Amino acid sequence: MARSSLLASTLPIVALLLACGAEKSALPPGAAQEAVYAEPRSRSSALAPEMAGAVGEKISVVDDSATAAAPIERKLIRTGSAGLEVRAVPEAVAQVKSWVEEAGGYVGDESESEDGYGVKTAYITCRIPAEQLDALVERLKGLGKVERVQLSAQDITEQYFDLEIRLANQRRLETRLLELLERRTNELSDLLEIEREAARVRGEIEQLEGRKRFWDNQVSLSTLQVELHEPRPAIAGSEGGAWRTLLDSFRRFADNFVLSIAGIIAVAGGLIPVAVTLGLVIWIAVGLLRRRRRARRPEEPPAQG
């Protein structure tokens, strides 16, 4: 009897708990969070819960499992430089430009100079698709004598995907703020505060988008600095190199001789006034000494006839 009465008293409690659990499971996902940020009763605190909900929503949207499941695409910024000796700089520059255009890139900065020997040198900045960088370097090796080749890569994968997550969160936060701005129950102070927050978020979004565009450009297009120069006169076998070297030696000798004569004249021109002044002082001093000696000598008696 006692056991049957205990069972009879326990059954209503179990049924009540099951009913509560079923009611909670029937709620749609996110309903509890929306209930927390429901319209508050007090007008003075109307904005704070909604803003907190927006910020909370910003934090909760990040799903690392989705990004971890997808294959990671490495984000590399590739740069390089090359120096070559070519027979003729103008023809080599034209050839490099043609190869860059074929690869789907473009030539940025370009400069050309000529030294006293008549040797031309050109500097070219090439922007080409990253996947075409190695092929262009191999082509450059056929232009002439390769003096140096340097390639480097900067891995920005982690920074890039962190920026994408921050940008997605800021965009969701902006959407939430714009929804709050459309609410009819807003007061003037609420509208001003929401607008200020929306303007701040929009500024951060524009900064992140600008940085993302810059990184996309750096990743998609590699930068290659190319230096091209003709053979120097001292190189054996270059046309006119020996005569140029000999003439340059005579020219340097003549310049040094002229500079030496000019130096002597400059030194003499500086010493002549000093020598004249010193000679004048010595002449005056000698004259004074002679006068003193004459004044000290005793007068000789006149001779007796």
Phi, psi and omega per residue, in radians:
M1 nan -0.796 -3.132
A2 -1.091 -0.690 3.138
R3 -1.166 -0.694 -3.138
S4 -1.185 -0.621 3.129
S5 -1.247 -0.637 3.091
L6 -1.137 -0.690 3.112
L7 -1.154 -0.676 -3.140
A8 -1.163 -0.586 -3.139
S9 -1.373 -0.392 -3.107
T10 -1.462 -0.537 -3.079
L11 -1.020 -0.779 3.123
P12 -1.070 -0.625 -3.127
I13 -1.183 -0.745 3.116
V14 -1.101 -0.708 3.131
A15 -1.131 -0.678 3.135
L16 -1.142 -0.727 3.120
L17 -1.127 -0.705 3.114
L18 -1.115 -0.665 3.125
A19 -1.153 -0.700 3.102
C20 -1.122 -0.746 3.128
G21 -1.110 -0.695 3.118
A22 -1.146 -0.645 3.137
E23 -1.175 -0.689 3.108
K24 -1.179 -0.695 -3.131
S25 -1.221 -0.366 -3.137
A26 -1.332 -0.255 3.136
L27 -1.207 2.433 3.102
P28 -1.219 2.766 3.125
P29 -1.090 2.376 3.139
G30 1.506 -0.092 -3.129
A31 -1.172 -0.649 3.129
A32 -1.136 -0.698 3.137
Q33 -1.165 -0.667 3.105
E34 -1.181 -0.591 3.117
A35 -1.158 -0.581 3.132
V36 -1.155 -0.666 -3.093
Y37 -1.760 0.583 3.083
A38 -1.214 2.935 -3.118
E39 -1.011 2.100 -3.105
P40 -1.277 2.773 -3.134
R41 -1.348 -0.577 -3.071
S42 -1.567 2.314 3.126
R43 -1.226 -0.591 -3.073
S44 -1.158 -0.516 3.138
S45 -1.865 0.504 -3.053
A46 -1.254 -0.540 -3.047
L47 -1.512 -0.632 -3.019
A48 -1.015 -0.857 3.130
P49 -1.089 -0.659 -3.125
E50 -1.178 -0.714 3.081
M51 -1.126 -0.708 3.087
A52 -1.091 -0.674 3.098
G53 -1.131 -0.674 3.119
A54 -1.137 -0.761 3.121
V55 -1.157 -0.716 3.092
G56 -1.091 -0.642 3.099
E57 -1.169 -0.627 3.120
K58 -1.085 -0.720 -3.122
I59 -1.249 -0.612 -3.035
S60 -1.399 -0.234 -3.078
V61 -1.349 -0.290 -3.101
V62 -1.251 2.140 -3.138
D63 -2.184 1.743 -3.105
D64 -1.243 -0.431 -3.101
S65 -1.167 -0.591 -3.133
A66 -1.179 -0.742 3.127
T67 -1.267 -0.543 3.133
A68 -1.227 -0.551 -3.116
A69 -1.272 -0.558 -3.113
A70 -1.320 2.591 3.098
P71 -1.164 2.433 -3.087
I72 -1.466 2.184 3.063
E73 -1.681 2.062 -3.097
R74 -1.183 2.388 3.096
K75 -1.889 1.857 -3.070
L76 -2.089 2.339 3.024
I77 -1.786 1.904 -3.065
R78 -1.767 2.314 3.088
T79 -2.359 2.825 -3.138
G80 -2.896 2.965 3.094
S81 -2.559 2.623 -3.135
A82 -2.555 2.498 3.075
G83 -2.216 2.271 -3.086
L84 -2.370 2.633 2.989
E85 -1.823 2.136 -3.075
V86 -2.141 2.863 -3.138
R87 -1.262 -0.798 -3.114
A88 -2.371 2.147 -3.085
V89 -1.163 -0.782 -3.105
P90 -1.014 -0.777 3.127
E91 -1.140 -0.683 3.140
A92 -1.156 -0.700 3.115
V93 -1.093 -0.760 3.114
A94 -1.072 -0.675 3.139
Q95 -1.170 -0.739 3.121
V96 -1.093 -0.754 3.114
K97 -1.051 -0.720 3.128
S98 -1.097 -0.756 3.121
W99 -1.135 -0.685 3.137
V100 -1.119 -0.742 3.115
E101 -1.146 -0.673 3.090
E102 -1.096 -0.582 -3.132
A103 -1.375 -0.100 3.141
G104 1.565 0.333 3.132
G105 -1.963 -2.807 3.141
Y106 -2.657 2.817 3.120
V107 -1.691 2.176 3.131
G108 -1.502 -1.767 3.140
D109 -1.392 2.538 3.117
E110 -2.596 2.322 3.108
S111 -2.531 2.653 -3.128
E112 -2.479 2.448 -3.116
S113 -2.472 2.897 3.130
E114 -2.442 2.281 -3.108
D115 -1.568 -3.018 -3.102
G116 -1.165 -0.354 3.100
Y117 -1.478 -0.092 -3.048
G118 1.473 0.226 3.135
V119 -1.489 2.224 -3.126
K120 -1.649 2.520 3.100
T121 -2.370 2.393 -3.125
A122 -2.255 2.506 3.070
Y123 -2.135 2.233 -3.075
I124 -2.246 2.349 3.031
T125 -1.862 1.985 -3.077
C126 -1.819 2.309 3.001
R127 -1.985 1.955 -3.073
I128 -2.299 2.752 3.054
P129 -0.959 2.474 -3.037
A130 -1.018 -0.615 -3.103
E131 -1.285 -0.206 3.139
Q132 -1.753 0.013 -3.065
L133 -1.116 -0.860 -3.103
D134 -1.098 -0.675 3.133
A135 -1.139 -0.672 3.115
L136 -1.166 -0.687 3.113
V137 -1.090 -0.699 3.113
E138 -1.132 -0.644 3.105
R139 -1.173 -0.672 -3.128
L140 -1.073 -0.551 -3.123
K141 -1.102 -0.354 3.111
G142 -1.504 -0.077 -3.137
L143 -1.352 -0.556 -3.079
G144 3.141 -2.628 -3.110
K145 -1.477 2.095 -3.131
V146 -1.407 2.136 3.128
E147 -1.708 -0.603 3.124
R148 -2.793 2.550 3.023
V149 -2.489 2.225 -3.126
Q150 -2.401 2.190 3.121
L151 -2.188 2.478 3.127
S152 -2.512 2.757 -3.135
A153 -2.425 2.326 3.095
Q154 -1.903 2.091 -3.119
D155 -1.520 2.012 3.132
I156 -2.059 0.445 -3.075
T157 -1.024 -0.855 -3.087
E158 -1.115 -0.812 3.140
Q159 -1.116 -0.626 -3.094
Y160 -1.166 -0.832 -3.111
F161 -1.276 -0.515 3.012
D162 -1.109 -0.695 3.085
L163 -1.127 -0.703 3.129
E164 -1.096 -0.702 3.119
I165 -1.141 -0.772 3.121
R166 -1.081 -0.697 -3.140
L167 -1.154 -0.728 3.112
A168 -1.116 -0.720 3.127
N169 -1.133 -0.727 3.127
Q170 -1.141 -0.630 3.107
R171 -1.178 -0.703 3.094
R172 -1.154 -0.676 3.099
L173 -1.123 -0.673 3.103
E174 -1.126 -0.709 3.106
T175 -1.071 -0.745 3.129
R176 -1.116 -0.728 3.125
L177 -1.139 -0.678 3.107
L178 -1.153 -0.604 3.058
E179 -1.134 -0.728 3.094
L180 -1.125 -0.578 -3.136
L181 -1.173 -0.490 3.135
E182 -1.435 -0.075 -3.111
R183 -1.193 2.319 -3.053
R184 -1.300 -0.411 -3.054
T185 -1.487 0.112 -3.123
N186 -1.222 2.469 2.980
E187 -1.611 3.031 -3.092
L188 -1.086 -0.741 3.132
S189 -1.122 -0.642 3.099
D190 -1.134 -0.754 -3.136
L191 -1.084 -0.753 -3.135
L192 -1.120 -0.726 -3.135
E193 -1.177 -0.704 3.119
I194 -1.148 -0.714 3.136
E195 -1.119 -0.718 3.099
R196 -1.084 -0.766 3.141
E197 -1.153 -0.698 3.118
A198 -1.128 -0.673 3.108
A199 -1.147 -0.693 3.117
R200 -1.126 -0.776 3.137
V201 -1.115 -0.700 3.126
R202 -1.096 -0.678 3.085
G203 -1.091 -0.743 3.105
E204 -1.140 -0.653 3.120
I205 -1.104 -0.758 -3.138
E206 -1.131 -0.681 3.091
Q207 -1.118 -0.777 -3.142
L208 -1.150 -0.689 3.114
E209 -1.129 -0.697 3.097
G210 -1.106 -0.743 3.106
R211 -1.141 -0.653 3.130
K212 -1.156 -0.724 3.101
R213 -1.098 -0.706 3.123
F214 -1.099 -0.802 3.133
W215 -1.141 -0.678 3.101
D216 -1.047 -0.708 3.130
N217 -1.175 -0.726 -3.135
Q218 -1.185 -0.592 -3.136
V219 -1.318 -0.735 -3.074
S220 -1.294 -0.583 -3.118
L221 -2.055 2.142 3.093
S222 -1.536 2.716 -3.135
T223 -1.948 2.219 3.134
L224 -2.218 2.087 3.087
Q225 -1.623 2.128 -3.083
V226 -2.050 2.252 3.054
E227 -1.998 2.189 3.133
L228 -2.136 2.293 3.090
H229 -2.498 2.673 3.116
E230 -1.450 2.909 -3.130
P231 -1.057 2.473 3.079
R232 -1.304 2.684 -3.110
P233 -1.051 -0.549 -3.089
A234 -1.309 -0.177 -3.121
I235 -1.247 2.288 -3.126
A236 -1.128 2.411 3.096
G237 1.597 -0.172 3.119
S238 -1.335 2.464 -3.043
E239 -1.136 2.157 3.121
G240 1.303 0.177 -3.063
G241 -1.182 -0.756 -3.106
A242 -1.141 -0.783 3.133
W243 -1.107 -0.724 3.127
R244 -1.072 -0.721 -3.141
T245 -1.138 -0.735 3.140
L246 -1.135 -0.798 3.125
L247 -1.100 -0.654 3.133
D248 -1.171 -0.595 3.108
S249 -1.138 -0.791 3.094
F250 -1.098 -0.664 -3.140
R251 -1.122 -0.736 3.110
R252 -1.147 -0.665 3.107
F253 -1.093 -0.782 3.130
A254 -1.105 -0.728 3.125
D255 -1.099 -0.745 3.140
N256 -1.149 -0.652 3.122
F257 -1.130 -0.787 3.115
V258 -1.086 -0.714 3.127
L259 -1.143 -0.614 3.123
S260 -1.159 -0.805 3.107
I261 -1.065 -0.734 3.124
A262 -1.104 -0.627 3.109
G263 -1.168 -0.723 3.121
I264 -1.106 -0.771 3.129
I265 -1.092 -0.706 -3.141
A266 -1.120 -0.722 3.123
V267 -1.170 -0.758 3.128
A268 -1.115 -0.716 3.108
G269 -1.075 -0.517 3.102
G270 -1.421 -0.495 -3.102
L271 -1.494 -0.481 -3.080
I272 -1.030 -0.865 3.115
P273 -1.049 -0.633 3.125
V274 -1.171 -0.756 -3.134
A275 -1.123 -0.728 3.118
V276 -1.094 -0.789 -3.137
T277 -1.103 -0.771 3.132
L278 -1.113 -0.717 3.116
G279 -1.116 -0.682 3.108
L280 -1.125 -0.711 3.122
V281 -1.120 -0.752 -3.139
I282 -1.123 -0.722 -3.131
W283 -1.112 -0.720 3.113
I284 -1.135 -0.753 -3.136
A285 -1.088 -0.751 3.123
V286 -1.103 -0.690 3.114
G287 -1.113 -0.718 3.125
L288 -1.138 -0.700 3.125
L289 -1.113 -0.696 3.130
R290 -1.118 -0.706 3.119
R291 -1.122 -0.703 3.123
R292 -1.117 -0.726 3.132
R293 -1.094 -0.713 3.127
R294 -1.154 -0.630 -3.126
A295 -1.233 -0.494 -3.113
R296 -1.423 -0.371 -3.118
R297 -1.185 2.392 3.092
P298 -1.255 2.574 3.134
E299 -1.255 2.332 -3.125
E300 -1.340 2.377 3.104
P301 -1.138 2.597 3.138
P302 -1.175 2.568 -3.101
A303 -1.278 2.410 -3.132
Q304 -1.527 2.332 3.110
G305 -1.478 nan nan
